[in-house]
Amino acid sequence: MKIYSGTTLFSIVTRAGIVVGADSKLAGDRNIDSMTKIQRIGYHAVIACAGFSSLHETKTGQPRCRLDKWMREIAQNLPVETDAHVIARIIETAHPLVDIVEQDGDLLWEQLWDFQQPQDHFATFMVASVFLNRFSLLTVNLSVNYEERKIVFTPTTHFDGPAPIGAFKHHGVGRIAEIEKAFSRDGDAYQYMVSDTYGSFERLIEGQEVSLDELRDIVCCAISLEAEANPEHVGPPFVTATLQPGKLVEVVRCRD
């Protein structure tokens, strides 16, 4: 089997809403160099994936599973009022890798384990929703327990409750070292973000209010900063999903 992966997800939560961004680079696959890693679920939620993205037969190149297609299937089969917690449970119970290892586990375990190294997990899903004024941002790590021959899912809640007042929360998955430097006001990364967002990033860091349009641009700029540092693993097009109370999730491409 051949395993391909994707890398950077980034999100910001403010009292106005949640913006989740993703790159589209698919590292290691010459035939498919990009993949949509973020999918709207119903009216109020999104799911995004980083790390393991597809598994292909070595001889034929045919896909055994592709996470973009699986996320679209989730979107088609869940109620439109679904929230992030429901989606997180679906990930744990219906991830396609679970069925694949039940069929071909003896052939795959060592390969899956090798792919997981040196990280402590195989893939990460970021799930967000704004439903009935409840803001939720969760991640679900998928890891391979080689000794026990099983797939392990570890959910983590990063924000869950009413909109934050006055401050913002941010969370990233995958290659995010440059992004974290920027949010720590570290040198070139910080200056890049300030300059490329025409000052809105600086206002966000200073605790001032920014519009959702500005927040989308900040998220896109953050991912493009990571792409500048890691062009082999992070790349355009960049996509954002904007979640607001009482409104349909909006998914758009930016910074192609």
C-alpha positions as MATLAB code, in Angstrom:
seq = 'MKIYSGTTLFSIVTRAGIVVGADSKLAGDRNIDSMTKIQRIGYHAVIACAGFSSLHETKTGQPRCRLDKWMREIAQNLPVETDAHVIARIIETAHPLVDIVEQDGDLLWEQLWDFQQPQDHFATFMVASVFLNRFSLLTVNLSVNYEERKIVFTPTTHFDGPAPIGAFKHHGVGRIAEIEKAFSRDGDAYQYMVSDTYGSFERLIEGQEVSLDELRDIVCCAISLEAEANPEHVGPPFVTATLQPGKLVEVVRCRD';
ca = [
       0.000    0.000    0.000;
       1.025    3.609   -0.551;
       0.089    6.204    2.042;
      -0.252    9.914    1.311;
      -0.666   12.750    3.756;
      -1.689   16.363    4.221;
      -0.457   18.844    6.728;
      -1.779   22.174    8.048;
      -5.097   23.112    9.666;
      -5.591   26.309   11.641;
      -8.555   27.864   13.441;
      -9.459   31.001   15.378;
     -12.467   31.413   17.678;
     -13.792   34.900   18.463;
     -17.128   36.142   19.735;
     -18.149   36.790   16.103;
     -17.652   33.178   15.031;
     -15.120   30.479   14.171;
     -12.870   30.421   11.117;
     -11.183   27.130   10.189;
      -8.569   27.039    7.429;
      -6.779   24.253    5.568;
      -4.157   23.922    2.873;
      -4.650   21.464    0.009;
      -1.217   19.928   -0.509;
      -1.090   16.124   -0.661;
       2.497   15.131   -0.002;
       3.955   12.098   -1.766;
       1.395   11.511   -4.530;
       2.507   12.443   -8.042;
      -0.941   11.817   -9.514;
      -2.965   13.774   -6.948;
      -1.070   16.803   -5.690;
      -3.984   18.434   -3.868;
      -7.031   17.404   -1.894;
      -9.929   19.290   -0.303;
      -9.289   18.777    3.408;
     -12.282   20.671    4.788;
     -15.962   19.820    4.375;
     -19.145   21.534    5.519;
     -21.466   19.263    7.496;
     -25.086   20.391    7.469;
     -25.852   24.006    8.359;
     -23.605   24.566   11.361;
     -20.468   22.395   11.317;
     -17.280   21.505    9.462;
     -14.781   18.655    9.498;
     -11.155   18.925    8.352;
      -8.354   16.361    8.179;
      -4.571   16.503    8.532;
      -2.016   13.731    8.341;
      -3.165   10.503    6.686;
      -5.315   11.424    3.682;
      -5.388    8.452    1.297;
      -4.343    4.821    0.937;
      -3.652    3.304   -2.490;
      -2.874   -0.161   -3.847;
       0.843   -0.334   -4.695;
       0.494   -2.235   -7.991;
      -2.613   -0.617   -9.460;
      -2.534    2.790   -7.812;
      -6.243    2.438   -7.074;
      -7.385    4.118   -3.841;
      -8.558    1.956   -0.948;
      -9.768    5.081    0.786;
      -9.652    8.847    0.348;
     -10.530   11.047    3.270;
     -12.020   13.810    1.109;
     -14.574   11.358   -0.318;
     -15.294    9.922    3.120;
     -15.905   13.390    4.564;
     -18.342   14.113    1.722;
     -20.177   10.881    2.551;
     -20.486   12.011    6.169;
     -21.946   15.310    4.976;
     -24.541   13.485    2.861;
     -25.657   11.142    5.613;
     -25.843   13.294    8.738;
     -28.752   15.595    9.687;
     -28.347   19.268    8.799;
     -28.499   20.214   12.496;
     -25.447   18.133   13.454;
     -22.877   19.632   15.840;
     -19.159   18.985   16.391;
     -19.655   16.427   19.165;
     -21.776   14.179   16.953;
     -19.191   14.357   14.168;
     -16.390   13.479   16.584;
     -18.254   10.317   17.581;
     -18.801    9.419   13.914;
     -15.051    9.683   13.307;
     -14.392    7.201   16.099;
     -16.991    4.689   14.946;
     -16.861    4.943   11.142;
     -13.332    5.880   10.049;
     -12.554    3.782    6.926;
      -9.165    2.681    8.230;
     -10.885    0.567   10.888;
     -12.508   -1.656    8.242;
      -9.320   -1.788    6.164;
      -7.169   -3.100    9.007;
      -9.831   -5.679    9.853;
      -9.485   -7.005    6.288;
      -5.731   -6.548    5.669;
      -4.261   -5.802    9.084;
      -1.466   -8.376    8.948;
      -0.114   -6.730    5.790;
      -0.572   -3.167    6.969;
       0.307   -2.804   10.647;
       4.049   -2.367   10.215;
       3.573    0.055    7.321;
       1.061    2.087    9.286;
       3.388    2.138   12.286;
       6.323    3.293   10.164;
       4.215    6.082    8.672;
       3.197    7.267   12.134;
       6.798    7.754   13.259;
       8.132   10.075   14.556;
       4.775   11.670   15.401;
       2.656   10.272   18.194;
      -0.406   10.031   15.974;
      -1.342    8.961   12.465;
      -3.885   11.639   11.601;
      -5.891   14.433   13.190;
      -9.406   15.666   12.501;
     -10.470   19.182   13.434;
     -14.220   19.591   13.959;
     -16.048   22.855   14.616;
     -19.644   23.980   14.986;
     -21.671   27.025   15.982;
     -25.120   25.771   16.883;
     -27.726   27.436   19.126;
     -25.058   29.938   20.261;
     -22.795   27.092   21.397;
     -19.282   27.392   19.938;
     -17.403   24.077   19.735;
     -13.898   23.285   18.502;
     -12.609   19.722   18.884;
      -9.826   17.560   17.533;
      -9.736   13.788   17.231;
      -6.314   12.155   16.978;
      -6.081    8.794   15.242;
      -3.091    6.694   16.260;
      -1.840    3.191   15.564;
      -1.140    0.927   18.530;
       1.261   -1.482   16.864;
       1.704   -3.845   19.819;
      -2.021   -4.339   20.380;
      -2.891   -4.121   16.670;
      -5.643   -1.552   17.011;
      -6.617    1.930   15.920;
      -6.968    4.391   18.813;
      -9.030    7.607   18.729;
      -8.320   10.394   21.227;
     -10.758   13.332   21.258;
      -9.779   16.700   22.766;
     -12.075   19.678   23.333;
     -10.374   23.038   22.761;
     -13.432   25.246   23.152;
     -17.045   24.465   24.028;
     -19.582   26.972   25.225;
     -20.808   30.525   24.651;
     -18.707   32.784   22.446;
     -15.498   34.035   24.095;
     -15.803   37.598   25.368;
     -13.030   40.017   24.508;
     -10.348   37.440   23.700;
      -9.738   34.888   20.978;
      -8.688   31.264   20.962;
      -6.532   29.669   18.288;
      -5.535   26.097   17.545;
      -3.439   24.490   14.831;
      -2.758   20.978   13.574;
       0.136   19.634   11.510;
       2.985   21.928   10.489;
       2.327   25.032   12.558;
       5.755   26.085   13.902;
       5.846   29.330   11.921;
       2.253   30.127   12.844;
       3.025   29.719   16.535;
       6.045   32.005   16.142;
       3.809   34.680   14.643;
       1.274   34.425   17.471;
       4.156   34.692   19.949;
       5.312   37.916   18.229;
       8.486   36.157   17.126;
      10.526   38.133   14.581;
      10.043   37.565   10.861;
       6.937   35.392   11.200;
       5.138   38.083   13.183;
       6.205   40.849   10.787;
       5.061   38.762    7.812;
       1.602   38.363    9.330;
       1.284   42.046   10.243;
       2.379   43.208    6.795;
       0.395   40.670    4.785;
      -2.871   41.353    6.654;
      -2.483   45.154    6.493;
      -2.352   45.385   10.271;
      -5.446   43.346   11.157;
      -3.297   40.586   12.677;
      -1.637   43.119   14.966;
      -5.050   44.415   16.050;
      -6.208   40.852   16.783;
      -3.117   40.177   18.910;
      -3.633   43.480   20.755;
      -7.150   42.419   21.719;
      -8.972   44.722   19.339;
     -11.985   43.587   17.367;
     -11.537   42.431   13.772;
     -14.217   41.652   11.214;
     -14.920   38.125   10.009;
     -13.513   39.070    6.588;
     -10.300   40.134    8.306;
     -10.316   36.961   10.400;
     -10.596   34.823    7.255;
      -7.634   36.678    5.793;
      -5.613   36.176    8.983;
      -6.263   32.420    8.901;
      -5.327   32.223    5.201;
      -2.218   34.288    5.794;
      -1.180   32.023    8.670;
      -1.390   28.936    6.464;
       0.447   30.687    3.617;
       3.200   31.577    6.105;
       3.593   27.864    6.827;
       3.599   27.118    3.094;
       6.463   29.584    2.588;
       8.503   27.640    5.141;
       7.402   24.138    4.042;
       6.546   24.259    0.317;
       6.960   20.491   -0.132;
       4.322   19.756    2.493;
       2.006   22.781    2.675;
       0.503   24.418   -0.395;
      -2.417   26.171   -2.074;
      -5.224   26.466   -2.718;
      -6.071   27.481    0.835;
      -9.669   27.090    2.005;
     -11.527   28.650    4.924;
     -14.835   27.801    6.555;
     -16.634   30.533    8.497;
     -19.153   29.577   11.183;
     -21.483   32.203   12.676;
     -24.513   31.951   14.964;
     -27.701   31.547   12.974;
     -26.015   31.407    9.562;
     -25.087   28.713    7.077;
     -21.417   27.728    7.146;
     -19.532   29.473    4.335;
     -16.607   27.635    2.682;
     -14.419   29.633    0.277;
     -11.033   29.368   -1.435;
      -8.462   32.068   -0.799;
      -4.874   32.907   -1.702;
      -4.639   30.476   -4.643;
];
